[in-house]
Amino acid sequence: MKGEISEYQPSGFSFRRASLTDEQFQVHVESMENSIGSGIGKKIVSLNQVHGDQIHEAGLSMLPDGDGIYTNNPDLVLGIALADCCGIMIYDPKNMAIMALHAGWRGAKLDIGLKGMEIMKEQFGTNPSDALIWLTPCAGKDRYEVGPEFMDLFPGFVDQVNLKYHFDLRSYIASTLTETGVQSQHIELSTICTIIDDRFHSFRREGNMGRNIAFLGLL
């Protein structure tokens, strides 16, 4: 969430610099480091996200651009920046491994969730039926307006309301995950729409003012 705007000017806490000055962003960085980073002995790892499907190991010294990171190192916290896109947060409790993915409609169409589960299998021996997944607050279907071409891109997940088209991003992602063997009861879908709920940054509502953070770590 944004937090108090008076503390995190000009638009609330942001995980990305966006429209912030260096001085403003430093306040945000220090707060995050104290609460979920070095202040509790963790290193926060994030990516330069590009709306693709590249997924990287968090332990690399230099992370290239991408939209997913994974680790089994309890000293690392994975961070994904979001402002209407969906975070796919994956936990394998048997092999103690985690993955965080960033998925807008482009990443969803590229099946980044499916590719993420394949990597978890290869790297950690994850059985999809054991995976626990949280799909974060994101643009909800009632407000996520798209073009008519989405009817063909995502058949069954776009509703036409009068002359407008609405895409159910979270449900589409959940459907691709269950195809890999993930149990539907192991997928928790947030009901929060970032476009409606002004506690969250929304690119569609406020432009490039800031980014939410979804973070995931091991105890």
VENRA-V183180 format. One record per backbone hydrogen bond with DSSP energy under -1.0 kcal/mol. CO is the residue of the C=O (numbers start at 0). NH is the residue of the N-H. If there is no record, write none. Layout:
# VENRA-V183180
CO & NH
CO & NH
This chain:
# VENRA-V183180
1 & 12
3 & 6
3 & 7
7 & 11
16 & 19
20 & 24
21 & 25
22 & 26
23 & 27
24 & 28
25 & 29
26 & 30
27 & 31
28 & 32
29 & 33
30 & 34
31 & 35
32 & 38
36 & 39
36 & 41
37 & 40
42 & 76
44 & 78
46 & 48
47 & 65
53 & 66
55 & 69
56 & 59
66 & 101
67 & 55
68 & 99
69 & 57
70 & 97
72 & 75
74 & 42
76 & 44
77 & 215
79 & 213
81 & 211
82 & 202
83 & 138
85 & 102
86 & 135
87 & 100
88 & 133
89 & 98
90 & 131
91 & 95
91 & 96
96 & 91
97 & 70
98 & 89
99 & 68
100 & 87
102 & 85
103 & 107
104 & 108
105 & 109
106 & 111
107 & 110
110 & 114
111 & 115
112 & 116
113 & 117
114 & 118
115 & 119
116 & 120
117 & 121
118 & 122
119 & 123
119 & 125
120 & 124
126 & 129
131 & 90
132 & 187
133 & 88
134 & 189
137 & 193
139 & 142
139 & 143
142 & 144
143 & 166
146 & 149
147 & 150
148 & 152
149 & 153
153 & 156
156 & 167
158 & 165
160 & 163
163 & 160
164 & 145
165 & 158
166 & 168
167 & 171
168 & 172
169 & 173
170 & 174
171 & 175
172 & 176
173 & 177
174 & 178
176 & 179
176 & 181
177 & 180
182 & 185
183 & 186
185 & 132
187 & 134
191 & 137
192 & 196
196 & 199
198 & 1
201 & 205
202 & 206
206 & 208
210 & 14
211 & 81
213 & 79
215 & 77
